[in-house]
Amino acid sequence: MPVLGTAQFGVRTFYAASHPHDKCGANGLPVTPNSVKILGRFQCLTSLSHHRLCQYLDISKTKHECMIIVSEHHPQCLKEKLKSEGTFSEEQIVHTGFQILEGLVHLHDNNVTHRNLGLENVLLDQEGNVKLSEHGLYYMTDYGADVSFPIGLPRYMPPEVLCSGPVRVDDDSGKCIQPLSGPKADVWTFGILLLELILGQEMWSDLGINEKLQKILQFVKSDMSPFDILCQNNATAQKLQALSLEMRDVIRQCLIVSSSKRVKSGDLYQHPLFKAERAKAVPPKKDFTMCTTELRCENLELPTYEETIANEFSDDHLSQRNMQEVYYLWRLAGGDLESVLKKAGMSKTRPPVNLLPCFGILDGDVFGQDRDYAELLDNTVIKLNQEQLRHRLRDIPPRAYYPRLEDEAKQLDGQQLPTSPSCGELTTSATLPLIIRERDVEYQFHRIILYDRLLIAYPFKRAHIWREARVDIPPLVRANVWAALLEVEGDVQGAYDAIDKETPTATDRQIEVDIPRCHQYHELLSSPTAHGKFKRVLKAWVLSNFGHYVYWQGLDSLCAPFLALNFNNEAMAFACLSAFIPKYLHKFFLKDNSPVIQEYLAVFSHLIAFHDPELSNHLDGIGFIPDLYAIPWFLTMYAHVFPMHKIMHLWDTLLLGNSSLPLCIGVAILQQLRDRLLSFGFNECILLFSDMPEIDIERCVHDSIKIFCSTPKSATYRQHARAAKSRNVEERPNVSYYSRDYNEMPRTELSMEPIPMDELKGEKCPRISAEDLIELGELAGAGFSRSPTKKRQGSKPMIFIVDVRSQEDYRRGTIQGSINIPFQTAFSPEGELVPGPAVSTLNQKRSQVIVVLGNRGRSASNFANELVRLGYSRVCVLHKGIDVFRTTGLIIVPPADI
Amino acid sequence: MASRGGPQRPNGASQGKICQFKLVLLGESAVGKSSLVLRFVKGQFHEYQESTIGAAFLTQTVCLDDTTVKFEIWDTAGQERYHSLAPMYYRGAQAAIVVYDITNPDTFGRAKTWVKELQRQASPNIVIALAGNKADLASKRMVEFDEAQAYAEENSLLFMETSAKTAMNVNDIFLAIAKKLPKSETSGTPQPRQGVRLNNEQGGQQSEGGCCK
């Protein structure tokens, strides 16, 4: 993405062709509006950056299929320059022509045909260098199929375009079926353009449209080269014959009637005419790619500091930022396209009464509200004023544009957690609600610049990215930050390219029926371009996991956020999906995944009981079990149940947590709906979840972190969670005891171990491992800890141990700090706890984690079940009972007085 | 938009007996099972109805003369894989609607397979209805009405062509099922804790296969 430099932002509008009312496509779904098709096709143009092309920045659609395109703009165009200067010298023409050719070659290399080239669309920047504009119109409109106006000016039309007639569109697919203009069409136009520069005026400017077209068609009828025909013309002959042989050869080669015989743009670039220009040309700088196997330092040149350079260095630091970023900030600073257009008088609103049709027929088609065809394409460019943005950023000191990343070293030494983004003044903003932070231009400015620097230094700066992400992730850089958090690296593109995504497979039909139903309210994802990408990414996943995992409905939803973020980078979307699934959904896509999901749901039930026994009792009582509602939650990590903007915020946090965090999110959702759920019966609960009700995501995220931190790690132990990865674990910053997966910790005899499914389902409470108990209860002394955060107050749960064995057993030895409530005598026939001093102590400690300690039998878990029934929260059972402590030396004889 | 709610809501003063039936929807992906249920239960239609993951569960009540029939509707995921996940789907169902898409002959073939399976495995008195959905797309029809009707008669199924989009025959097919279901006092499953009960039932029938193995 190029830097802003002296460029402006320009806006153009045009209207997409509208479909007849109620038209259905081949699959029975309504035909995708042309505006949405254009939206999808446009996207890849934004990644088509070149120093001879105006950078495309944004597209949006408004009422009546009106498309608004934002791109780089420069005030001067070649047409004006020609007008003011009269004629160009041949040297000048070669120079300008070569720059145009550079742009064309880049377009053609990327399979884009300009088809709209003309003096008007060749812009010149402040240094007089060429910037082609409007080069994407033909491409984004599916070669003109999606609009009802012709693309390109008549005088530049090559004969084959005129001969093939108007655009024809396939009725079913909506795709263009006319023989499409290829890059050779641009070569013809380039020839005409050179002629115009030579002649110092527009071709056939004195003729009407019909006559112009006739002139072009006359070339077809003649056997002579069009150039020679033009040379015979009295008005032009003199100038043309004065040209150098090389120039004449170039024009002659461009203006060959048969497109197959016409020269290619790439060959033209190598023509001797441009030899001198080629030698001067600077190769375009490679864009930053986060994941590459190439050495980034390959072409690194360290600038040497000289006084003269310092003086040349621009004060305008904003102009050194990339265009996409500046445009993003422009919008945050209050820039609004529609109001700009309205001010410029470009969005004409007509009173609705004038839009009423003359008559309509029963199937909904209406007649008699003809469009004014002249309105369909507006060639005026509205400049976006950058003043407001510059005003908002005026107080930002220059050094904020180049933040230092190395100060953090001190922070690390102090073992402090990041409390603020690296810029100190932002600490106050960082505590504001996320929605406000995301709209605060200054805040986003600092965050984007910081992340920009960090991402350039990825993977070296992974730990820093990780810490910043705990504060927040700016939407503009989310795609790359997520990839960094998912530890995506290496030759992402190569790996993706190596997968055959075209050969039909057995899952194709399922994928094809699922995609048109996946997040289709999202304009971008509902475009045909997105559907194609969806299909390829999903197929790539299925194929790369062939024989191991299979396609389950829901994978489409899981793919959607990554695709929406990496719309122009399928390979990255695929890499993120491939990294996400093993991390959070290990084994979920096995052909027989039911043990995995049953275990997950059982652990989820335990977690509900642990944190909210009242709710758990109610839901169990009415039979509203997680199996009925939570499968789509977990199978898609909530991507199936929330709209895209909520998934983004949810996953911003999810990606920082381990594979147990999603369970906590589930509990947080239930808690947010708690009052309703408690008052509802089975049917109402079912209805409530049949459409996910409105959830405050920021609150949900906040709550789930709290839930997560107050849950002992081993309580969410799952035997089907991913086993420890040997690599990478140590590389990841150990920011908290909780960011690691339980399964990634070294395993000892004090750890959790697989529990049979029926046992797991029979218990209401989670189990806690001995090692967790030692850790959280600080049984081995305060110094022994694996958690760097343990010193922070309230960052970990407090433990209270209840020994439910008989009194004799208890007296023989127990764990320090425990109280004894023997199970046999604990409950009255009515099911209440029999009062006593131990029970009073228990009631005082109700806010703590209650660990029920027993023998190997079931009494401990039965006791725990009873506590849950009585509404005690945070109850868990020590896995394997007291026996597990035999070898630890932590068993003590209790003081006699208890 | 069609009227909200089902065909006839019970009024509080209803005197007759109340019967509860479990009804399951089966059929290939994207034939419109969820759309039929959504139309029947909420009177809504979404053009881009999301795919169903696992199963969706809804209830709706219809009144027949003096009887209130309460349907517990299990809307299953079309992708066959999901049937290993929740074995409780058609076990113990008193009624089933097998749905196909009239514009896609493959889905009709799949519907026939479902009918066979139900006849073999489900409870013997199950009422099966065949629904040829997407009838609004008659111009793209690939499965003839007569063919489907002949098949339905052969197998003594209720049969209607439906359209969740236009609401055509949606309430009617549920009503037709309600009429055909036996409504003696002993029939139906009036217990309110259906979810749990079914779950337990599954445990008892595990040996039959098809459930979570």
Contacts between the chains, C-beta under 8 A, distances in Angstrom:
chain1	res1	chain2	res2	distance
A	24	B	137	6.6
A	24	B	140	7.7
A	26	B	140	7.6
A	28	B	101	7.8
A	28	B	103	5.9
A	28	B	134	5.8
A	28	B	137	4.8
A	28	B	140	6.6
A	29	B	47	6.4
A	29	B	48	7.2
A	30	B	47	6.0
A	510	B	29	6.1
A	510	B	79	6.0
A	513	B	29	5.0
A	513	B	30	3.7
A	513	B	51	7.8
A	513	B	78	7.9
A	514	B	29	7.1
A	514	B	30	7.6
A	514	B	51	5.2
A	516	B	48	6.8
A	517	B	30	7.1
A	517	B	48	5.4
A	517	B	49	6.3
A	517	B	50	5.3
A	517	B	51	5.2
A	518	B	50	7.1
A	518	B	51	7.3
A	520	B	48	3.9
A	521	B	48	7.4
A	526	B	48	7.7
A	550	B	81	7.1
A	552	B	79	7.0
A	552	B	81	5.9
A	552	B	82	7.7
A	553	B	29	7.2
A	553	B	51	5.0
A	553	B	52	7.5
A	553	B	53	5.7
A	553	B	77	5.8
A	553	B	78	7.5
A	553	B	79	4.5
A	553	B	81	7.8
A	553	B	82	7.1
A	554	B	51	7.7
A	554	B	53	4.7
A	556	B	51	7.3
A	557	B	50	8.0
A	557	B	53	8.0
A	591	B	81	7.3
A	592	B	84	6.0
A	592	B	213	7.4
A	593	B	85	7.1
A	594	B	84	5.5
A	594	B	85	5.3
A	594	B	212	4.3
A	594	B	213	7.6
A	595	B	212	7.5
A	597	B	85	6.2
A	598	B	212	6.4
A	620	B	196	7.9
A	622	B	192	7.6
A	622	B	193	6.8
A	622	B	195	7.7
A	623	B	193	4.3
A	623	B	194	6.5
A	623	B	195	3.4
A	623	B	196	3.6
A	623	B	197	7.3
A	623	B	199	7.6
A	624	B	195	6.3
A	625	B	195	5.9
A	625	B	196	7.1
A	625	B	199	6.6
A	627	B	54	8.0
A	627	B	86	6.4
A	627	B	199	7.3
A	628	B	55	7.9
A	628	B	57	5.7
A	628	B	195	5.9
A	631	B	53	6.1
A	631	B	54	3.6
A	631	B	55	8.0
A	631	B	85	6.8
A	631	B	86	7.6
A	632	B	53	3.8
A	632	B	54	6.0
A	635	B	53	5.8
A	635	B	54	7.4
A	636	B	53	6.8
A	640	B	50	6.9
A	640	B	53	5.7
A	681	B	192	7.3
A	682	B	192	6.5
A	682	B	193	7.2
A	682	B	194	7.1
A	682	B	195	6.4
A	683	B	59	4.9
A	686	B	57	5.1
A	686	B	58	6.4
A	686	B	59	6.8
A	687	B	58	6.9
A	687	B	59	7.8
A	690	B	56	6.0
A	690	B	57	7.7
A	690	B	58	5.8
